[in-house]
Amino acid sequence: MSVQRYLHSLAGGDADKLRAYLGCLLRSDQLDASQKGILIHALGDAYAHSYVDRYQTLGSPKESRPNPHYGHEVLFAPPFGHFFSGHSPDYIANFPDKYGRYVDQLFDTLTALNAGATPHPDWIATLKAKAGDISKPGVLDFILEGQNEVEVNALLRLPGGYQESSHYGAYNPDTPAHSVLPDKSRTSEFRDDLIEKIKNGLQDCCPKK
């Protein structure tokens, strides 16, 4: 349950608050590159795993009260997460505008950490435009994952994309499934340590969310 809550952002509550908190953690110098890589995934999920709350009130009809999140984006909550929405929340083509806001936050965050490297806002503009052109998922994609390959292939070859990475052709995290780079390892200690940092915040940096 902790993995779903903290690494996949299925935590319930205010989505913007979690996005700001994860952005703070990403800017910290108390996390290494591997930890920040997982945090980037959590940040992406803080957008993908959200929806606009349309309930104006909470509670029973006799004891209803105003919903403070009405009209705002909230996160899918445990224990079911987005189970009843199938894979739909994870597809860029369903929510290209929301994906664009994730890209903007990530770009701004990483640009502040790039130690003088040249930013490429033109690449970001191309990425967001392409995301808006991806074909929509079909009915079966609600339960299957074929749309993932469509979206990966649509974005893979863009300027600055994975195809230009030194790892392209030598490493694919999906082959075998959930693999890691040859010189890296995935351990329960790594996972649990990162979850604790997300859960409790970092000293003199990001307060507990």
N, C-alpha and C positions, 0 to 999 in steps of 0.2 A: 504493500500500500504506500510506503514512503517513496518508492521509486516513481509510482504514478503521480503522487502529490508533488514531489519536489523536482523530479527530473523531466516529467512530462506536463507539469503545470496543470494537473487536474485537481485543483485545490479549492474551487469555489471562490466566491467573493469578487472583489473589484479587480478587473483585468489590468487597468492602467496602473494601479498601485503595484502589482507584481512586476509589470514590465519595467517600471522605474527602478524598482529594487534590484532586479536582475541586471539592469544597465549599470547600476552602482557597483555591483559585484564584479562585473566585467572590467570596469575601469580600475579595480584594485590591483596593487602590486603584490598582494598576499596570496594570489592564486597563480599556478603555473599554466602553461599553454594547454596542456591536456585537460585540466579542469575547466579552463575557459571554453574549450571546444565543446564540452558537454553543456556548459551554461548557455552557449549560443543555441543549442538544440532546445533547451528549456525556454529560452526567450522566444524562439520561433513558435513553440507550442503555446506560449502565453498569448499569442495572437490566434493561431489556428484553433486552439481549444477554448474559444470564447464565443459568446453569442449575445445578442441584444435582449435584455430582460424586458418582456412585454407585460409582466404582471404589475398592475398598479398598486395592489394591496397584498399584504401577507396575513396569514392567520385564517381562522374560520370566519364565516359570514357574520357571526355574532360578535367576534372579537378581532375584527380586521383592523389593520393599521397600515399607514402608507409604506410603500416599498421604497427605501432610499436608493435602490439601484435601478428603479424603473427608467427605461429608455437608455440605459448605459450598458456597456459591454461587461459581462461577468463570465467567470470561468466555469466550465463543466466541473461538477463536484464528485467526490468519491461517495459511494463505492462503485458507481456505474460509469462515471466519466461520460464519454460520448457514445456509449454502447447503443443507445436507442437512435442515434443519428448515423450509425454505421461508419463507413470511412469518409463520408462526405466532408466533415470539418477539415480533414487533412489535405484536401485537394486545392491547390492554388487556383485552378480554373473556376472554382465555385466562389472564391472570395479574392479576386485580384487586387481590389483596393486595400483590403486588410493586409494582404501580402506586401503591398507597396509600402504601407506604414511600418511593417516589420523591417523591410529592407532599409528604409530611411533611418530608423533608430539604430540598426546595426552599423550602417555606414558611418553615422555620426559618432558612435561609440568607438569604433575601430580607428577612425581617422584621428581621433584624439590620442590614440596609443601608437600611432605608426612611426614614431621616432623620425619624422622628417621625410618618410616615403611620400611619393607623389600620389595624391588622391585622384580618382577618376570619376567625377560625377556624371560624365557622359556614359560610362559603363552602366551606372545605376539607372540612368534614364532609359537606356536600351533594355535593361533587364525588366524594368517595370512595364515598359511598353509590350515586350514579348509576353510577359505573364498575362496581360490582358487579351492576348490573341490565342492562347492555348484552347484547344477544343474542349468542350464541356464533357464531363464524365457521363457514361451511359447508365441505364438503370441497374445493370449488374454490378457496376462499380460501387454501389452501396455496400455490397458484401464482399466483392472481390477487390483486387488491388492493381488491376491492369492499367489504371490511369496513372499510377506512379511512374511507370516506364515512359508513358507519353510525355509527362511533364519533365522528367529528367532529360530525355532526348531533346526536348524543346529548348532547354536552358543550358545544356552541356557545352555547346559550341559558341556561346556568346563571348565577346571580348572579356578577358579576365576570368573566364569560367574554368571549370575543372579540367577541361581538355588541355588547357595551357599549363596545368600544374605538372611539376616534376614527377608526381605520383601517377599521372594518367597512363593507363595501359599496364601498370605494374601492381596497382592496388585498387580494389573496389570493395567498400565496406559491406556490400550485399553479397559478395562471392568469396568465400562461403558466407552465409548469413551472419551479420553482426561481427565480422572479423575486425581485427585491429592491425595497425601498421606493424611490419616485422620487428621493429626495435621497440615496440610498446607492448604493454600487457594490460589486461582488464582483470582486476581483482575485486573481491568484495570489500577489501580494506579501502581501496581507492574510492569505490562507490559510496561506502558509508561515511568516509571522511568528508566527501563533497556534500553529501546530504546534510550532515551536521553543520557545515558552514553555511549552506543555504538556509537551514532551519533556524540557526541561532545568530546569524550575522557575523561580521568580522570586527574585531576590536579596533577602535580608532578609525573606523571606515564606515561601513554600512551597518546601520542599526538593524536589529531584528525586524523583519517586515511586519 
